[in-house]
Amino acid sequence: MLTMKKQNVRTLSLIVCTFTYLLVGAAVFDALESEYEDSQQRKLFDEEKDISDKYNITKEDLELLRKNIIKSVPYKAGTQWKFAGAFYFALTVITTIGYGHSTPQTIGGKVFCMFYALSGIPLCIVMFQSVGERLNTFVTFLVKHIRKCFRMKNTEVSQTHLIFIAMNLSTIVLTSGAAIFSYFENWPYIDSFYYCFITLTTIGFGDFVALQRDNMLTNQPHYVTFCLIFILFGLTVISAAMNLLILRFLTMNTVDEKREEMEAAAAARGAVRLDGDVITANGSVVSGAQETPEYNDLISVCSCSCYNLRSRGKPRYSVTRAPGKISHLLPMQASSTKEDNHSCTEDSASFIQWQNLGKKRASI
């Protein structure tokens, strides 16, 4: 029961932390982006109005022109649905990146895309998890042999070591990929790094998409190959790092739960049950005493008020005392104790008498 309560508290804490994280993120994005959004909106609408007034364009024609420009953006980037472009699109579907740079337009393409994603996404997730595990195993083998080559005393590779290596490898992939994309796409380095991060975390906003200018899908096959390999290898590395972090968190929870179960089992083994009364190993609770023929003998174990369950001639059926008040009644402490002005006045023979009687009436 205690373990379940702690699990519920942990789950509730995670929910609260997640929503708090969302609120903080919303506040930060609001502070950073809202003013820029207003200024850009005014600027673009003013430019649109100037063009409309200059060339005497009606609202209907302006709306038609706007739609035409938006729809023609993918086609200006070059051929999208030949085999290279289709493979690139299929990769963004099953990896859940979903840039949105090109989308199926026919009914058959839309229906096939749904069924293709329904089977491909689980397959891709399992594949990346499996490859990530193999990568972690290989890194463990490699680091262990490197430690042996340097004749280190401890050659074991802990989970913390693997997380550190995976995070560093992820950083190398992101920084090197950003440099290459910055060169080929003529993006600022920060935009290239942003694109790599958004891609490999499968967020895929689509505001930056590689291979979308000068018909690169057809004219630069070596760059297309690099983009595909970068996405596949980068997702494998990021998946390995994420798996290690999640496994670390789950391991911590499992260790806590096992420790709590062991503590509960140890407390149960150290408990004494006497006529329905339960005295735990730390002497914290006595409850449910029942009056029996030998009840007075049980009371004679100790003459102090800690175990006197009678009050004015009436039996008291439950009582709770602090650990120090009844600790001298526990089997593991046969010697008398004195605490909080309560003293046990019976000698050790009385305790032996109680212990012998307990063989008949108590269960440990």
Secondary structure, DSSP 8 states (H G I E B T S, - for coil): -HHHHHHHHHHHHHHHHHHHHHHHHHHHHHHHHHHHHHHHHHHHHHHHHHHHHHTT--HHHHHHHHHHHHHHHHHHT---SSHHHHHHHHHHHHTT----SS---SHHHHHHHHHHHHHHHHHHHHHHHHHHHHHHHHHHHHHHHHHHHTT-S-----HHHHHHHHHHHHHHHHHHHHHHHHHHH---HHHHHHHHHHHHTT---SSS-SS-STTHHHH-HHHHHHHHHHHHHHHHHHHHHHHHHHHHHHHHHHHHHHHHHHHHHHHHHT-EEETTEEE-TT---EE-----TTHHHHHTT--STTS--EETTEE--EE---HHHHGGGSTT--S--EETTEE--S-HHHHHHHHHHHHHHEE-
